[in-house]
Amino acid sequence: MAENKENKKDGGFNFPPVSGGKTMKPLKFNGYWLYILLAAFIIGYQFLDTQSNPVRTTWQEAKTKMLEKGDVDEISVIKNKGQANIYLKADRIENYSQLKAKGFKRSSKGPHFFFTTPPVESFSDELKNIQESIPEAADTKVDYTDEYDGWGNIVSFLFPIALLVFIWMFFFRRMTKGAGGPGGVFNVGKSQAKLFDKDTHIKITFKDVAGLAEAKQEVEEIVSFLKSPDKYTKLGGKIPKGALLVGPPGTGKTLMAKAMAGEANVPFFSMSGSDFVEMFVGVGASRVRDLFKQAKEKAPCIIFIDEIDAIGRARGKNPNMGSNDERENTLNQLLTEMDGFETNSGVIILAATNRADILDSALLRAGRFDRQIYVDLPELKDREEIFKVHLKPLKLAEDVDIPFLAKQTPGFSGADIANVANEAALIAARKDKNEVEKQDFLDAIDRIVGGLENRSKVIKVGEKKAIAYHEAGHATVSWLLEHAHPLLKVTIVPRGKALGAAWYLPQERQITTKEQLLDQMCSVLGGRAAEELTFGQISTGAQNDLEKATKQAYAMVSIFGMSEKIGNLSYYDSTGQSDFSFTKPYSEKTAELIDSEVKALVENSYSRAKELLKTHQEQHKQVAELLLEREVIFSDDLERILGKRPWKEEEETEPQEAEENQTEQPEEQ
């Protein structure tokens, strides 16, 4: 009885198990088969009817070869078609080879031949004359009828309509599949969020999120709110309504949300900000309503919106000014749902963005996003933990030192560190190694920072000498300056777009003084100064250096207030409002003053670099010649030539990273 019930529920036919204990799958009936069978029947009835397949002939041949011999039993004239069918006598069929070739026998009823008749009146008179003059044709029966093909008429009428309907349905489904998802255009306003609940197995947990202790603590607390709300509400407190994850790309905001989905025992709705907006007007607001409706039904739960800046951009600052903006409508609905008249008890909103400065202020206020969790670039200890996570699947050699790798990668995000680990494994595999060694990681860092080595690039002898003296100028000046970043190595091997590069270990400072910025600017201009002093001319190779120096000088004057003539003023707008302004926050006279101050800063740094190189001209030449000989030199070589740096290094609370100072030398001078 149980099996019968199961059969009825499946709606198909279950076959008994065959040998081996396997059960055949039930045959499911599809409604489309009915239409296919009906069409096949009509086509077969019309075109595959072998009972009546007459041979075409002419009226002249019918007169001379059939009527005069007395072979014709009956002539059926179809007036509305202008056609006549000839039925032969049974004993005369075998006299015609055409009929034998088509399979006609004595028992075949016919019609056996057909021909196109002339006008019915003239044909009737001519046929009567033949019957009167030829005795053999006198007994031939003649029948005049009108014939209507019912099925043929129906098919010829309905087939074009059915074809148009089929084409319309095909394209309509294709167009609405992406917009409306399953169910077509009528579900276009439904939420596209993916639901992760207890039945969905998410493998990522908080253990997979290395570093970011403070941010992770905030997110873990949100999960704790949902698991045991009484712990927080018994004193009269309220559960936060939303949290916004803010930080640079690649720092792990989305990964942290995935870990929440893996840790929380509550439903988790996940979608991107761009999923709300479609080609149809009003779809975004409808999807927001549907998302919160589903969330309320499954409360307590979490809604995660990734890249919320796609719909949360500040209103009134859209390039489409004055138009009905679909994104603004979606944002308005989101604001209403997050803190409207209706309460969303047990629904916590989690969002992530890289650009919190462009979000609408109404979205950021307390009561909507109560907390802003800043996910910053990882520090030294955080990088060590991240390396440990990403190095687990790799086969490491004994010389791999994780703290050393963390010191070599300051400023790297979690995604960058994952890329370093993967690139090191690929480099080791390319060299047919059985383990990933320390040098493979260093090569991976160099490749990510500076690009792939291009030793096959053809460089003229004169250009190579200019590149060597240029890079030696960077190395010499930075070595002789107190606040310049410590040098790691210098190379004249082309990498990516750069024909030469100098790697530094920049200190991770929280604040930077004016003297430190001036020393860095002087170091950057050391390459151009070396070219002018050595060759008496300058080249386009310092384009990247000049760009860095100019940007840094403008920042010192207009942002950090480090100019005596400008004073303690900053024209930087951290809110992003100035991006939509048509006027500058200072006058034309101030703009001229800023330009003159920037020029003075750059020129002073350039003159300072030239003086240092003049004083240590011989050592600079030795560094350049050593570069031409080896192509790559390290800090030990500089120490041997220039001596130890007289300044004590600052106590490092964080590691230092190998950062490339790219010096671009265009191929075409």
N, C-alpha and C positions, 0 to 999 in steps of 0.2 A: 504493500500500500504506500509505503514511503517513497518508493521509486516512481509510482504513478503520479503522486503529488509533485514530485520534482519535475517530471516530464511536463506536466501542465504549467508549471511556473516558468520553465524555460521557453515555452512556446515553440518547441521543435520536436524532432523525433530522436530518441535515444536508442542507439543500437547496443546489443549485448556485447560484453567484452569478448575480444578475439584472443587468440593464443598469445600468452605472455601477460595477460591481465590488463591490456590496454583497452580503453573505452574510446570509441570513435566519437568525434565531436558532433553534436546535434546539427541537423541541417536547418538553417534559418530561412524563412520565407521572406523575400523582399518584394514589395509592391511593384517595383520596376519590371520584374519578370512578366507580370500580367500584360503590360503594354508591349513588351518585346514579342510575346507569343501571339498577341492579337495582330500586330503588324506583320509578323511572319505568315500568319494564316491568310491575311488579305493579299499579300504579295504572291503567295503560293497559289491562291485561288485564281488570281488574275493572269499570272504569267506562266504557271507550271501546269496548266490544264492540257494534257496530251490527248484527251478524247477528241478535241476539235482543233486540228492543225492543218487546214486546207492549203493546197498549192495554188499560187497565183497564176492566172492565165489571162487571156484576152477574149473579148467578145467574138472577134473574127475566128480565133482558133476554136472556140466553143461551137460556133456554127458549123465549120467545115469538118472538124474531127470528131465531134461528140454528137451533135444533134442529127447530122446527116447519117451517121452510123446507127442511130437509135440507142446510144449508150446512156442517155440521160433519163433518169427516172423523175426528177423534180428540179425545178429552178425556183429558188426563194429570193425574191427581190426585196431588199430593205431600202425603202424609199428615202427615209431620212438620212441614210448614210451613202446613198448612191452606189450601192454594192449589191451584187447578186451571187448567191451561193449555189453551187451545182452539186446535186446528189446523184451519183451514178447507180446503175443497177448492180446488184451484188455480184452477178456473174461476169460483169465487164470490168471490175476494178483491176484485176490482174493483167489486163491488156495495157496498162499505163505504167511505164517504168518509174515515172516521177513518184507515183504513190507507193510503189514497192520500196523505193529508197527511204521513204519516210515511215515505213512500217505499217502501211494500210493493208488490211486483209479483207476477205469476203465478208467477214462479220462486222467490219467497221461501218458505222452508220453514216458518217460524214458530218458536215459537208466535206466533199473531196477536193473541189476546186472553187475558186472565187475570182471575180473580175469586177472592174469598175464599169458601171453601166452608163450609157449615154443618157440624155434626158428621158424621163420615164415614159412620156407620151410617144416619142419616136421609137423607143425600145419596144414598147408594147405592140405598136403597129407592125414593126419589123418581125417580131416573134410570131405574131398571128399569121403573117404571110408565109413564114417558113413552115409552120405546122400545117398549113393548107396545101403547100406545094410539095412537101416531103412526107410521105406516108410514115416513115420510121419515127418522125418527131411528133406525130399527131397525138400519141398517147402520153406525151410529156406533161406533167402537171406544172402549173405556174401559179405562184402564190405571191401576192403583194402585201407587205407588212411594214410597220414601223417598229423599230427595236430600240429599247432604252436599257442601257447597262447601269443598273442601280448602284452596285458596289463601285464601279469605275467612276461614276459621277460623284459619289460621296467622297471617294478617295481624292479625286482631282480637286474637289472643293475644299476639303479639310486639310490636305497635305501642306499647302503653303502657309495656312494659319498655324498648324502645329509646328512647322519649321521655325516660324518667327517667334512663337512662344518659347520654344526650346532655346533658341539663340538668346532671347531676352533673359530667360532664367539663368542660363550659363554665365553670361557676363554680369548679371546683377549679383549673383552669388559671389563671383570672383571679386567684384568691387567692394561688396559689403563684408567680405570675410575678414579683411584686416581692420576695417573700421568698427564693426560691431562684434567681432569675435564669433564664437559659436552661437548660432541662432540668428545671424544676419543683422540687417539694419535695425530691426526692432529692439535689439539688445545693445545698440551703440552707446546708450547712456549708462550702461551698467559698469560697475567698477572693474578695472583690469588688475586689481591687486592679487598677488599670490598669497595663499593662506598656508601658514605652517602651524600645525597643531600637534597634539600628542601622537597622532597617527603618522605624522611626517617625521622621518628620522633625519635630524641635522647633526652632522658629526662635529662641527666646529663648536668649541667651548671657550671659556675665558682662559683656559690653560694655553690655548693656541695664540692668544693675544699677548705678546711679550712687551715689556716696558709699559710706559704710559700709566704708571701706578695711580696717579690722582684721577685721571679721566676714567680709568677702569673702575675705580672705587665708586665714582658717581653713577656709572652705568649699572654696576652690581647693586647699588642701593635701589635703583628703580625696579630691578627684578625682585628685590626683597620687599618692596612696597606691595607688589602684586601677590607675592607668596603669603605674606603675613601682614595684612593691612592693619589689624587690630593693634599691633605693636606701636604703630605710629599715630593712630587716630584716638587711642584711649586718653591721651592728654589734650585732645581738642584740635590737634593739627589736621591738615588736609594733605592728601596725596598730590604731589605736583602734577599738573596737567600735561606738561610737555617739556622736552629737553632738546636743545639744538647742539649738534656736534659741529664745531667749526675748526678748520685747520687747513694747512697746505695740502696739495694732492699727494697721495701715496702714504699718508701717515696712519691709515688704518681705521678710518671712520666707518666705512661700510663693513669691514671685517668685524668691528666691535658690535655692529648691529646684528651680523650673522651669529656672533657668539651669544648675544641676547636670545636669539631665536632658539639656539641649541640649549641654553640654560633654563629659560623660563618654561614653566609647565602651563602656559596660557597660550591662547591663539595669537599668532603673530602675522599681521598683514604687511606685506612688503610691496612697494611699487616706486617707480621713478616719477619725478615731477613732470617730465615730458609726457607720461602716460595719460595725464588728464586732458591734454589738448589734442583735438582732432580737427579734421577739415570741416566738421559741422558746427554751426553756432549753437552754444548752449550745452555742448556735450561735457565740457570740463566741469561746470557747476553740477550737472546731473550725476557725474561720476563721483564727485565729492559727497553728494547727498547719499548715494548708494553705498559708498565706502563706510561712512559713519553709521548708516542704518545696519549694515552687516556687523560692524564692530559692537554696536550697542546690544545686538542680539547675542553676541558671544562674550560680552564683558564678564570678568575682567580680561583685557587683552591689550596688545601693543600695536600701534600703527607706525610703520617706518616709511618715511618719504625721502628717498635719496635724491640729491641734487635739487633741493626745494627752490633754488633760485630760478628754476625754469618757470615757475608760476608765482613766486613770492617777490618778484622785483618791485621796487617802490613804485606806487601808482603816480601817474602824471609825469613820469620820466621816460615814457616809451617813445621811440622815434615816430610811431604812428599817432601823432598828437591829433586829438579831435575825433578819432574814429572809435568805433565800438570794438574795443579790444577784448578778445576772448580770454586772454590771460588775466585781465583785471576782473572779469566776471567770475572766473574760477577762484581768484584770490579772495574776492568778496564773500563767496560762498564758504571758502575754507575758514575765514575769520569768523563767520557766523556760526559754523558748526563747532569751532574750537571753544568759543565763549559767547554763545548766544543765550536766548531765554531758556533753552532746554539744557539740562545738565547731562554731561557725559560721564557719569560715575563709573569708575573702573576702566576707562579708556585713556591710555597714555599715548601721547603723540611724540615720536622720536624722528628727528629730521637731521640731515647732513648737508653741508654746503662748504665750498671753498671760498665763497664770496659773501660773507655776512654783511659787508658794508653796503651792498646794493639792495638788501632786503627791506621791505616796508616796515616802518617803525611800529605800525599797529600789530604786525606779526610778532615782533620781538618783545612786546610789553609783557609784564607780569600778568598771569592769568591765562596766557596762551603758551608761550615758551617761558616757563618760570626759571629755567636754568639754561645757561650757555656753557657748554663744556668745551674748552679749548684743547684740541688735540695737536700738540706742537711737534716739531721735529725731535727725534729721540736724542737724549744726552748719552754720555759715555756708558753708564750702567745699562741704560735701555738698549743701546746698540749691542752690547754684549749678549743680552737676553734674546734679542732678535736674531743675532747670528746663531745662537744655540738652537733656535727653532728651525732655521733654514738649513743648518748644516747637518741636521739629524739624518736625512736620507742619503748623504754623500759619504763616500769612502775616503776618509781623511788620512793623510800621512801624519807621522809623529811630530813633524816640525810646524804644524799648523797651530798658531797661538791665537785664540779668540780675542783676548784683551788687546793684543797687538793689532789685529784687524779692526777692532772697534776704534782704536786711536787713529788709524789710517783713513777713517771714513766719517769725519765730522761733517755735519750738514746733510748727510745722507738720510733719506726717509726709509721707512720700512720696505716700501716697494723697491727702492734703489738697492738695499741690502739683499733682498731676494734676487734681484737681477745680478748682483755681484756673485752670489753663491752659484747661481745657474751658469753664468758665463765662465766661472773658474772651472766648473765640471766639464763644460764643453771644450775649453782650452786644453785641459788634461787629456780628454779623450782624443782630441786632434793630434796630440803628441804621443798617442799610444801608451799612456801611463796607466798603471793599475790603481793608483791612488791620486787624490787631489792634493798637491803640495802647496807650501806657503807662496812660492813664486807664482803659481797659477793664480792665486788670489790677487797678488800685486799686479800681475799682467791684466787681470780682469778689471781692477780699479782704474788702471791707466787707460784701458780701452773705453770704459764707460765715460771717463772724464774727458779724454782727448780724442778718442776715435781710434780706428785701426791703423797700425803702422803701414806706411806706403813706401817701402824701400825701392820699389820699381820706378818711382817718379823720376824723370830725367831733370836734373838741376845743373845749370852751368857752373863752372868753377868759380867765376866771379860772384854769382848769386849765392853760392854755398858759403863763400868767405864772408859776404855781407850778413848772411843769416847767423853765422858763427859769432861775429863781433856784436851783432845785435843782441843775441841771447847772453853772451858774456857780459854785456853792459847791464842787463837785468840782474844777473847773478852777482856781479861785483858791487853794484850800488846797494842792492838789498842786503848784502853781507856787511856793508859798512854803516848801515843805518840802524839805530837802536831799536826803533819800534816796527821795523819791517818784519814781515812774516819770515820765520826760519826757512831756509832753502832746503829742499830735499834732493832734487837732481835737475840737470839741464840737458836738453837733447836737441839735436838739429835733424833728427829723423822725422820726415813728414808724418803727421797724424791727422787724418780727416782733412779739414781745410787749412790747418796750421802747418807751416813749413818748419817751425821750430817752437819749442815750448819750455817753460820753466815750471817745475812743480814745487809748491810751498806747503808748509804745514801751518795753516792759519790758526791762530789761537781763538778759541771760542769765547770771546768777551761778551759780557752783558752790556757794557757801555764802552764807548770809544772816545778818546780825547782828541783834541784838535791836532796835537803833535803826532799822534799815531796816524791820523788821516793824512797829514802832510808827508810823513815818511813813506806811507804806502803810495801816494801819488808820485813822489820822487822816484821810487823804485819802478813804478810802471813806465815812467818816461826815460828810464835808463837806456833802453834800446835805441830810441831815436837819438839821444845824446851821443851814444857810442858811434852811430853811423856818421853823424856830422863831424865828430872829432877825428875819426879814423880815415874816412874817405873824402871829407870836405863836401859831401852832398847827402841829401836825404832821399828816402824811397817811400813807396806806398806800403811797405811792410809794417809800419807802425799804426795802421788804421785802427786796429782793435785796441791798442794801447791808448791812443788819443781819445777814442770813444769812452773808455773807462775813466780816464782822467777828467774829461769834460763833465761827465755825469756826476762824478764825485765832487767836483768843484761847485757845480750848481747846487748840489744837495747841501754842501757846507754853507753856502751863502743864503739860499732861499728857504731852506728847511730847518737846518740846525742852528741858525743864527750865529755863525762863526766869523762874521765880517764886521770890522769896526765901523765902517761907513754905513752899512745897512742897519746894524744894531741887533738887538735881541728880538728879532721878528721872524716868524715862520709863516710862509705862504702855502704850506701844505694843508690840504683838507682831507683828513682821515675818514670822513663820512662819505666821500665820493660825490658830494653835491656839486663840486666844481666841474665834474665831467659834463654836466648839462648846462653849464653857464657859458654865455657868449662873451663875457668880459673877464679880464684878468683881475685879481684882487689887488693890483697895484697900478700906479700911473705909468705913463710912458717914460717920465723922468726917472722913476725908480727902476724901470726895466733897463734903461741905459746904464744906471749905476750898478745893477746886478751884473750885467754883461762885462763892465769894466773890472769889477771885483773878481769875477771868475777868471778873466784873462790874466789878471795880475797874479792870482794864486797859481795858475798853470805855468806862467812864465817864470815865477820865482822857483817853483819846483824843478823846472827844466834847467834853469841856470845852476841850481844847487847840484843837480845830477851831473852836469858838465864839469863843475869844479871838482867833485869827487873823482871823476874819471881822469881828469888832468893830473890830480895829485897822485893817483895810483895807476898811471898809464902803463907802466911796465907789467904790473900784475894783471891788468885787464888784457894785455896782449898775450900773456902766458895762458890765461884761461881760454881765450879764443883759439889759440893754436892747439891747446889740448883738446878742445872740442872738435876741431877739424881732424885731429888724429884719431880720436876714439868715438866721436859722434854722441856719446853719452858720458857725462861726468856726474859725480855725486858730491855731497857736502864734504866728505873727507878730502877730496881733491882741492876744494876751495880753501879748506882749513890749512892745507899744506902750502898753498900759494899765498893766501892773504893773512894767514895766522888766525888764532882763535879770536872769536868775537869777545870784546872786553866787557860786554854787558851780561849780567846774570839774567837768565831766562826767568820770566814770571812763574810763580808757583802755579802749576797747572792743576786745576780742579776738574778739568775735562780733557779729553784727548784731542789730538790735532789731526787734521785730515790732509791728505795729499790733494791739493787743488791746483789745477792747471791754469797757468796764465798764458792763454793762447796768444801767439804773435802771428798774425796772418801776413803772408807774403804772397800777393796775387801772382799767378803764373805769368800774366801778361804785364810787363812793366810799362 
